[in-house]
Amino acid sequence: MKIYFVFLKYRFNIATPFNAVIFLNLSMKKIFLYLLLAGFSGFKAYSQGGVIILEGNYQGKNLYVQNPYGSGGVGFCVTEVLVNGNIATDEIASSAFEVDFKPHKLNVGDKVEIKIKHKEDCKPKVLNPEVLKPKSTFEIISMSFEKDGTVKWSTKSETGKLAFAIEQFRWNKWVKVGEVDGVGTPATNPYTFKVQPHSGKNQVRVRQTDYSGQPRLSKPVECMADVPEITFAPVKASKDINFVAGDKPIETMYEIYDQYGNIVKKGFGSKVDVSNLPKGGYFLNFDNKMGEFVKK
């Protein structure tokens, strides 16, 4: 904040042998009051209330707002509602009101920002803010899985931007192997992702999870990959575990668990350094197989 100090200079008549300069020793509070009373150029004083801002995607449903009185009991709390910067015409002078999105000509999935301005001494409550959160509503039009690991799928009926998790079936469980951002519009949306195939039959699917925590899944698609069968050695290791196909090194996804089921290493490669693991037995997931080894 800038503080302006005010100096008043008075010049006496010509006969006066000196000029008198009077400095007003004003406190900060008095200076501020002086500026208000004098109507300092460009200065405006006003009381600004609070603002509730909600952002999300239009899902075809309206917002409901509980609107209390101000602390003085005169007038309701909400003073104005804006939808994407436009003043809403909803009747806000009531204890509860609805923010109707139809007049704003929104399409399902469109971004929306609501600003609810209110007095400082009270606060309205939005009763159903979840209607602006994106929901998983996608429908699969087509989905394919090629031998090189390329997964292609196209969707329709998306109503909000949610990530697609790509999952591959390995080691008797579905393993997340990647993620692609969803477009979030109802039109046809194509997607592509490349997974690392393992030997034998491969299966993949895509998943979305919205605010409800309930996943929405595609049906699995499968292919037979051109990947040779992989083995590992040694069974008793002091430094490295090596993955081979025949007698040649080959890269694979892997996971290592201790005897208590805790994952201690995971990654992708043709070998894994186990020198820093404590001595004992471990479970090893690799390729599409499960095995065991001992750290010496």
URKA-V367403 format. One record per backbone hydrogen bond with DSSP energy under -0.5 kcal/mol. NH is the residue of the N-H (numbers start at 1). CO is the residue of the C=O. If there is no record, write none. Layout:
NH&CO / NH&CO
This chain:
4&2 / 5&3 / 8&22 / 9&7 / 10&8 / 10&20 / 12&10 / 16&13 / 20&10 / 21&19 / 22&8 / 22&20 / 23&21 / 24&6 / 24&22 / 25&23 / 26&24 / 31&27 / 32&28 / 33&29 / 34&30 / 35&31 / 36&32 / 37&33 / 38&34 / 39&35 / 39&36 / 40&35 / 43&40 / 46&44 / 48&46 / 49&47 / 50&118 / 52&116 / 53&51 / 54&114 / 56&112 / 57&132 / 58&110 / 63&99 / 65&97 / 66&125 / 67&65 / 67&95 / 68&66 / 70&75 / 73&70 / 75&73 / 77&68 / 79&117 / 80&117 / 82&115 / 83&86 / 84&82 / 84&113 / 86&83 / 88&81 / 92&90 / 94&92 / 97&65 / 99&63 / 100&98 / 101&99 / 104&101 / 105&102 / 106&101 / 109&58 / 110&107 / 112&56 / 114&54 / 115&82 / 116&52 / 116&114 / 117&80 / 117&115 / 118&50 / 119&77 / 122&119 / 125&66 / 127&64 / 127&125 / 128&64 / 131&128 / 132&129 / 133&130 / 137&135 / 139&156 / 141&154 / 142&154 / 144&152 / 146&150 / 149&146 / 151&193 / 152&144 / 153&191 / 154&142 / 155&189 / 156&139 / 157&186 / 158&185 / 159&135 / 162&160 / 164&180 / 165&163 / 165&207 / 166&178 / 167&165 / 167&205 / 168&175 / 169&203 / 170&168 / 170&173 / 173&170 / 175&168 / 175&173 / 177&166 / 178&166 / 180&164 / 182&162 / 189&155 / 191&153 / 193&151 / 195&149 / 195&193 / 197&195 / 200&225 / 200&227 / 202&223 / 204&221 / 205&167 / 207&165 / 208&216 / 210&214 / 211&134 / 213&210 / 215&213 / 216&208 / 218&206 / 221&204 / 223&202 / 225&200 / 225&223 / 227&225 / 231&244 / 233&242 / 237&235 / 237&294 / 241&272 / 242&233 / 243&270 / 244&231 / 245&248 / 246&244 / 247&245 / 248&245 / 250&243 / 252&269 / 254&267 / 255&285 / 256&265 / 257&283 / 258&262 / 261&258 / 264&256 / 265&256 / 267&254 / 269&252 / 272&241 / 274&239 / 274&272 / 275&239 / 277&274 / 280&295 / 282&293 / 283&257 / 284&291 / 285&255 / 286&289 / 287&253 / 289&286 / 291&284 / 293&282 / 294&235 / 295&280 / 296&237 / 296&294
